[in-house]
Amino acid sequence: MAEILEIIMIVSFGASWPLNVIKSYKARTTKGKSLPFLLLILFGYVAGITSKFVNEAYMAAFAQKWYVLFFYILNFVMVSADLLVYIRNYRLDRKAKEEN
């Protein structure tokens, strides 16, 4: 049951990331985005993923509970994609500023 609740939490957090990445990509600017926030979220997912690998009980049952780790990794990938879009948009902002 704990794993199911954890998955609900992770899916809830992760559901907004694809939409956020698309919105950021279309916006073509970093306005309204926070680099420290993105980095903190990534750090949190790294901690969550690492916690699974160091949890002996989880690793012993990994064949039956792999899906929990899958959702952590999926969210990490989505936030990483948002970070890459942020970097692209930062460069676009800088280029636009130089042209003015």
N, C-alpha and C positions, 0 to 999 in steps of 0.2 A: 504494500500500500504506500509506503514511503516513496518508493521509486515512481509510482504513478503521480503522486502529488508533486514530486520534483519535476517530472516531465511537464505537468500542467503549468508549473511556474516558468520553466524554460521556454515552452511553446508560447506562453503569453508574452514573455519578454521578446521572443524572437519574431513574433508575427508582424510586428511593425517595421522591422529592419528592411525587408525587401521594398516596401513602399517608401521608406525613408531614403534608400539608395536611389530609387528612381526619381524621387522629388529633387534630391541633391544634384543628380546628373542633369536634369532638365533646367534647374535653376542657374547652373553655370557660375555660381558664386559661393563663397564661404560665409556670406552674411547669414546670421542666425544659427551657425554651427559652432561647436566648441571642440577644438582639438584636445584639450585636457579631458573633456568628458569622454570622447571616443577612446582615448588611451586608457582611461580608468576602466571603462567597460571591457576593453580587451584584456587588461590586467586581471579583472574579475573572472573572465572566462578562462584564462590561463590557470588561475588558482583553482577554479572548479574542475577543470580537466585534470590538473595535477592531483587534486584530492581523490579523484577516482583511481588513479594509478597507484597511489600510496595506501589506499584502503584495501587491506588484505581480504576482508570479507567480500567486498565488491569484486575484486580480481578473481577470487575463488569461484564466484558465480558469474563470471563475465559472459560465458556462452549463453546464459539465460537473460542477462541484464545489459547487453551491449547497447541497446537502444537509448539508454540514459546518456551514455557518453556520446552517442551519435548526435543528439540534440545540442549538447554543449559545443561540439565541433561545428555543427551547422551554424549555430549562432555566431561563433567565432569567425567563421568564413564570411558571414553577412556583414559583421561589423568591420572586418578587414576590407571588404569591398567598399564600404562607406568611407573608410579611411583613404583608400586609393582615390575615390571620387573627390574627397576633400583636398587631397594633394593636387589633383588635376584642376579643381576649381580655384585653389590658391594661386596656381600659376596663371590661370586665366585672369584672376583679379589683378595680379601683379602686372601682367601684360597690358591690360586695359588702363591701369594707372599710368604706366609709362607712355602710352599713346596719347594721354590727355595732357 
